[in-house]
Amino acid sequence: MSTPVMNDLAAPMRALRLLAADFPELPAVNVNVCTFAPDQLELVSHDNLGAFEAWREAAGILPESVTYKEQSEGRTRVLCASTDYAGVHLRLVGFSDIPGHDGGEPL
């Protein structure tokens, strides 16, 4: 197996460049590109579901495609959505605390 090189990540980096050029006013998010999934671009928002929603809309992902989960004993909500964008698998993830939740049963 050969050592991955930057060119192996060209597709997700190109998609990110297109997103940044087409939507410069979108909220900043964490960007994940990795060698074990060189055809994937992951954008992650922490504590700002509005940012998740803005990116979802910009990427053309339908609202009904978003999945909802809870983690950390029901203290954190997690939204996930994905689509094919500019030749890569674009994955959006949004994390947010559940206000007023004490860690007992999920709301």
Rosetta constraint file for C-alpha pairs under 8 A:
AtomPair CA 4 CA 8 HARMONIC 6.38 0.50
AtomPair CA 4 CA 35 HARMONIC 6.57 0.50
AtomPair CA 5 CA 9 HARMONIC 7.55 0.50
AtomPair CA 6 CA 10 HARMONIC 6.80 0.50
AtomPair CA 8 CA 35 HARMONIC 7.37 0.50
AtomPair CA 8 CA 38 HARMONIC 6.36 0.50
AtomPair CA 9 CA 13 HARMONIC 6.27 0.50
AtomPair CA 9 CA 33 HARMONIC 7.35 0.50
AtomPair CA 9 CA 34 HARMONIC 7.46 0.50
AtomPair CA 9 CA 35 HARMONIC 6.94 0.50
AtomPair CA 9 CA 38 HARMONIC 5.35 0.50
AtomPair CA 9 CA 39 HARMONIC 7.43 0.50
AtomPair CA 10 CA 14 HARMONIC 5.90 0.50
AtomPair CA 11 CA 15 HARMONIC 6.28 0.50
AtomPair CA 11 CA 38 HARMONIC 7.53 0.50
AtomPair CA 11 CA 39 HARMONIC 6.46 0.50
AtomPair CA 11 CA 86 HARMONIC 7.98 0.50
AtomPair CA 11 CA 87 HARMONIC 6.84 0.50
AtomPair CA 11 CA 88 HARMONIC 6.48 0.50
AtomPair CA 12 CA 16 HARMONIC 6.16 0.50
AtomPair CA 12 CA 33 HARMONIC 6.86 0.50
AtomPair CA 12 CA 38 HARMONIC 7.06 0.50
AtomPair CA 12 CA 39 HARMONIC 6.17 0.50
AtomPair CA 12 CA 40 HARMONIC 6.01 0.50
AtomPair CA 12 CA 41 HARMONIC 5.24 0.50
AtomPair CA 12 CA 88 HARMONIC 6.03 0.50
AtomPair CA 13 CA 17 HARMONIC 6.17 0.50
AtomPair CA 13 CA 33 HARMONIC 7.75 0.50
AtomPair CA 13 CA 41 HARMONIC 7.83 0.50
AtomPair CA 14 CA 18 HARMONIC 6.25 0.50
AtomPair CA 14 CA 86 HARMONIC 7.92 0.50
AtomPair CA 15 CA 19 HARMONIC 6.23 0.50
AtomPair CA 15 CA 41 HARMONIC 7.76 0.50
AtomPair CA 15 CA 85 HARMONIC 7.00 0.50
AtomPair CA 15 CA 86 HARMONIC 5.52 0.50
AtomPair CA 15 CA 87 HARMONIC 7.54 0.50
AtomPair CA 15 CA 88 HARMONIC 7.15 0.50
AtomPair CA 16 CA 20 HARMONIC 6.11 0.50
AtomPair CA 16 CA 41 HARMONIC 7.57 0.50
AtomPair CA 17 CA 21 HARMONIC 6.14 0.50
AtomPair CA 18 CA 22 HARMONIC 5.94 0.50
AtomPair CA 19 CA 23 HARMONIC 5.66 0.50
AtomPair CA 19 CA 24 HARMONIC 7.61 0.50
AtomPair CA 20 CA 24 HARMONIC 5.10 0.50
AtomPair CA 23 CA 58 HARMONIC 7.48 0.50
AtomPair CA 26 CA 51 HARMONIC 7.39 0.50
AtomPair CA 26 CA 54 HARMONIC 6.75 0.50
AtomPair CA 26 CA 55 HARMONIC 6.94 0.50
AtomPair CA 27 CA 51 HARMONIC 5.61 0.50
AtomPair CA 27 CA 54 HARMONIC 7.72 0.50
AtomPair CA 28 CA 51 HARMONIC 7.83 0.50
AtomPair CA 29 CA 43 HARMONIC 6.12 0.50
AtomPair CA 29 CA 44 HARMONIC 5.57 0.50
AtomPair CA 29 CA 45 HARMONIC 5.17 0.50
AtomPair CA 29 CA 46 HARMONIC 7.83 0.50
AtomPair CA 29 CA 51 HARMONIC 7.70 0.50
AtomPair CA 30 CA 43 HARMONIC 5.63 0.50
AtomPair CA 30 CA 44 HARMONIC 4.94 0.50
AtomPair CA 30 CA 45 HARMONIC 6.39 0.50
AtomPair CA 31 CA 41 HARMONIC 7.35 0.50
AtomPair CA 31 CA 42 HARMONIC 5.91 0.50
AtomPair CA 31 CA 43 HARMONIC 4.87 0.50
AtomPair CA 31 CA 44 HARMONIC 6.52 0.50
AtomPair CA 32 CA 41 HARMONIC 6.13 0.50
AtomPair CA 32 CA 42 HARMONIC 4.95 0.50
AtomPair CA 32 CA 43 HARMONIC 6.35 0.50
AtomPair CA 32 CA 44 HARMONIC 7.89 0.50
AtomPair CA 33 CA 37 HARMONIC 7.61 0.50
AtomPair CA 33 CA 38 HARMONIC 7.08 0.50
AtomPair CA 33 CA 40 HARMONIC 6.73 0.50
AtomPair CA 33 CA 41 HARMONIC 5.50 0.50
AtomPair CA 33 CA 42 HARMONIC 6.63 0.50
AtomPair CA 34 CA 38 HARMONIC 5.96 0.50
AtomPair CA 34 CA 40 HARMONIC 7.81 0.50
AtomPair CA 39 CA 87 HARMONIC 7.82 0.50
AtomPair CA 39 CA 88 HARMONIC 5.07 0.50
AtomPair CA 39 CA 89 HARMONIC 6.15 0.50
AtomPair CA 40 CA 88 HARMONIC 5.46 0.50
AtomPair CA 40 CA 89 HARMONIC 4.63 0.50
AtomPair CA 40 CA 90 HARMONIC 5.91 0.50
AtomPair CA 40 CA 91 HARMONIC 7.32 0.50
AtomPair CA 41 CA 88 HARMONIC 6.82 0.50
AtomPair CA 41 CA 89 HARMONIC 6.23 0.50
AtomPair CA 41 CA 90 HARMONIC 4.93 0.50
AtomPair CA 41 CA 91 HARMONIC 6.22 0.50
AtomPair CA 42 CA 90 HARMONIC 5.87 0.50
AtomPair CA 42 CA 91 HARMONIC 4.65 0.50
AtomPair CA 42 CA 92 HARMONIC 5.89 0.50
AtomPair CA 42 CA 93 HARMONIC 7.57 0.50
AtomPair CA 43 CA 90 HARMONIC 7.67 0.50
AtomPair CA 43 CA 91 HARMONIC 6.26 0.50
AtomPair CA 43 CA 92 HARMONIC 4.96 0.50
AtomPair CA 43 CA 93 HARMONIC 6.32 0.50
AtomPair CA 44 CA 52 HARMONIC 7.72 0.50
AtomPair CA 44 CA 92 HARMONIC 5.92 0.50
AtomPair CA 44 CA 93 HARMONIC 4.73 0.50
AtomPair CA 44 CA 94 HARMONIC 5.73 0.50
AtomPair CA 44 CA 95 HARMONIC 7.84 0.50
AtomPair CA 45 CA 49 HARMONIC 7.08 0.50
AtomPair CA 45 CA 51 HARMONIC 6.53 0.50
AtomPair CA 45 CA 52 HARMONIC 6.02 0.50
AtomPair CA 45 CA 93 HARMONIC 6.25 0.50
AtomPair CA 45 CA 94 HARMONIC 4.64 0.50
AtomPair CA 45 CA 95 HARMONIC 6.18 0.50
AtomPair CA 46 CA 94 HARMONIC 5.96 0.50
AtomPair CA 46 CA 95 HARMONIC 4.86 0.50
AtomPair CA 46 CA 96 HARMONIC 6.15 0.50
AtomPair CA 47 CA 94 HARMONIC 7.57 0.50
AtomPair CA 47 CA 95 HARMONIC 5.74 0.50
AtomPair CA 47 CA 96 HARMONIC 4.36 0.50
AtomPair CA 47 CA 97 HARMONIC 6.69 0.50
AtomPair CA 48 CA 52 HARMONIC 6.83 0.50
AtomPair CA 48 CA 94 HARMONIC 7.26 0.50
AtomPair CA 48 CA 95 HARMONIC 7.30 0.50
AtomPair CA 48 CA 96 HARMONIC 6.51 0.50
AtomPair CA 49 CA 53 HARMONIC 6.16 0.50
AtomPair CA 49 CA 94 HARMONIC 5.99 0.50
AtomPair CA 49 CA 95 HARMONIC 7.08 0.50
AtomPair CA 49 CA 96 HARMONIC 6.69 0.50
AtomPair CA 50 CA 54 HARMONIC 6.16 0.50
AtomPair CA 51 CA 55 HARMONIC 6.24 0.50
AtomPair CA 52 CA 56 HARMONIC 6.06 0.50
AtomPair CA 52 CA 92 HARMONIC 7.09 0.50
AtomPair CA 52 CA 93 HARMONIC 7.04 0.50
AtomPair CA 52 CA 94 HARMONIC 5.57 0.50
AtomPair CA 53 CA 57 HARMONIC 6.14 0.50
AtomPair CA 54 CA 58 HARMONIC 6.19 0.50
AtomPair CA 55 CA 59 HARMONIC 6.05 0.50
AtomPair CA 55 CA 92 HARMONIC 7.74 0.50
AtomPair CA 56 CA 60 HARMONIC 6.29 0.50
AtomPair CA 56 CA 61 HARMONIC 5.34 0.50
AtomPair CA 56 CA 62 HARMONIC 7.64 0.50
AtomPair CA 56 CA 63 HARMONIC 7.87 0.50
AtomPair CA 56 CA 81 HARMONIC 7.54 0.50
AtomPair CA 56 CA 92 HARMONIC 7.28 0.50
AtomPair CA 57 CA 61 HARMONIC 6.03 0.50
AtomPair CA 57 CA 62 HARMONIC 7.54 0.50
AtomPair CA 59 CA 83 HARMONIC 7.67 0.50
AtomPair CA 59 CA 85 HARMONIC 7.27 0.50
AtomPair CA 61 CA 65 HARMONIC 6.80 0.50
AtomPair CA 61 CA 81 HARMONIC 7.27 0.50
AtomPair CA 61 CA 82 HARMONIC 7.07 0.50
AtomPair CA 61 CA 83 HARMONIC 6.51 0.50
AtomPair CA 62 CA 66 HARMONIC 7.42 0.50
AtomPair CA 65 CA 81 HARMONIC 6.18 0.50
AtomPair CA 65 CA 82 HARMONIC 7.84 0.50
AtomPair CA 66 CA 79 HARMONIC 6.42 0.50
AtomPair CA 66 CA 80 HARMONIC 5.54 0.50
AtomPair CA 66 CA 81 HARMONIC 4.74 0.50
AtomPair CA 66 CA 82 HARMONIC 7.97 0.50
AtomPair CA 67 CA 79 HARMONIC 5.60 0.50
AtomPair CA 67 CA 80 HARMONIC 5.23 0.50
AtomPair CA 67 CA 81 HARMONIC 6.46 0.50
AtomPair CA 68 CA 77 HARMONIC 7.10 0.50
AtomPair CA 68 CA 78 HARMONIC 5.74 0.50
AtomPair CA 68 CA 79 HARMONIC 4.82 0.50
AtomPair CA 68 CA 80 HARMONIC 6.73 0.50
AtomPair CA 69 CA 77 HARMONIC 5.88 0.50
AtomPair CA 69 CA 78 HARMONIC 5.10 0.50
AtomPair CA 69 CA 79 HARMONIC 6.60 0.50
AtomPair CA 70 CA 74 HARMONIC 5.20 0.50
AtomPair CA 70 CA 75 HARMONIC 7.10 0.50
AtomPair CA 70 CA 76 HARMONIC 5.53 0.50
AtomPair CA 70 CA 77 HARMONIC 4.49 0.50
AtomPair CA 70 CA 78 HARMONIC 5.77 0.50
AtomPair CA 70 CA 106 HARMONIC 7.57 0.50
AtomPair CA 71 CA 75 HARMONIC 6.44 0.50
AtomPair CA 71 CA 76 HARMONIC 5.31 0.50
AtomPair CA 71 CA 77 HARMONIC 6.48 0.50
AtomPair CA 71 CA 78 HARMONIC 7.32 0.50
AtomPair CA 72 CA 76 HARMONIC 5.97 0.50
AtomPair CA 72 CA 103 HARMONIC 7.71 0.50
AtomPair CA 73 CA 103 HARMONIC 5.67 0.50
AtomPair CA 73 CA 104 HARMONIC 6.84 0.50
AtomPair CA 73 CA 105 HARMONIC 7.35 0.50
AtomPair CA 73 CA 106 HARMONIC 6.98 0.50
AtomPair CA 74 CA 98 HARMONIC 7.69 0.50
AtomPair CA 74 CA 101 HARMONIC 7.67 0.50
AtomPair CA 74 CA 103 HARMONIC 6.07 0.50
AtomPair CA 74 CA 104 HARMONIC 7.14 0.50
AtomPair CA 74 CA 105 HARMONIC 6.57 0.50
AtomPair CA 74 CA 106 HARMONIC 4.38 0.50
AtomPair CA 74 CA 107 HARMONIC 7.16 0.50
AtomPair CA 75 CA 97 HARMONIC 5.89 0.50
AtomPair CA 75 CA 98 HARMONIC 5.39 0.50
AtomPair CA 75 CA 101 HARMONIC 5.91 0.50
AtomPair CA 75 CA 102 HARMONIC 7.19 0.50
AtomPair CA 75 CA 103 HARMONIC 5.52 0.50
AtomPair CA 75 CA 106 HARMONIC 7.21 0.50
AtomPair CA 76 CA 95 HARMONIC 6.68 0.50
AtomPair CA 76 CA 96 HARMONIC 5.58 0.50
AtomPair CA 76 CA 97 HARMONIC 4.47 0.50
AtomPair CA 76 CA 98 HARMONIC 5.50 0.50
AtomPair CA 77 CA 95 HARMONIC 5.77 0.50
AtomPair CA 77 CA 96 HARMONIC 5.34 0.50
AtomPair CA 77 CA 97 HARMONIC 6.17 0.50
AtomPair CA 77 CA 98 HARMONIC 6.32 0.50
AtomPair CA 78 CA 93 HARMONIC 6.97 0.50
AtomPair CA 78 CA 94 HARMONIC 5.59 0.50
AtomPair CA 78 CA 95 HARMONIC 4.75 0.50
AtomPair CA 78 CA 96 HARMONIC 6.72 0.50
AtomPair CA 79 CA 92 HARMONIC 7.92 0.50
AtomPair CA 79 CA 93 HARMONIC 5.60 0.50
AtomPair CA 79 CA 94 HARMONIC 4.96 0.50
AtomPair CA 79 CA 95 HARMONIC 6.60 0.50
AtomPair CA 80 CA 91 HARMONIC 7.29 0.50
AtomPair CA 80 CA 92 HARMONIC 5.60 0.50
AtomPair CA 80 CA 93 HARMONIC 4.60 0.50
AtomPair CA 80 CA 94 HARMONIC 6.54 0.50
AtomPair CA 81 CA 91 HARMONIC 5.93 0.50
AtomPair CA 81 CA 92 HARMONIC 5.21 0.50
AtomPair CA 81 CA 93 HARMONIC 6.71 0.50
AtomPair CA 82 CA 89 HARMONIC 6.99 0.50
AtomPair CA 82 CA 90 HARMONIC 5.43 0.50
AtomPair CA 82 CA 91 HARMONIC 4.33 0.50
AtomPair CA 82 CA 92 HARMONIC 5.94 0.50
AtomPair CA 83 CA 89 HARMONIC 5.92 0.50
AtomPair CA 83 CA 90 HARMONIC 5.35 0.50
AtomPair CA 83 CA 91 HARMONIC 6.73 0.50
AtomPair CA 84 CA 88 HARMONIC 5.57 0.50
AtomPair CA 84 CA 89 HARMONIC 4.66 0.50
AtomPair CA 84 CA 90 HARMONIC 5.78 0.50
AtomPair CA 85 CA 89 HARMONIC 6.31 0.50
AtomPair CA 85 CA 90 HARMONIC 6.01 0.50
AtomPair CA 101 CA 106 HARMONIC 7.84 0.50
AtomPair CA 101 CA 107 HARMONIC 7.51 0.50
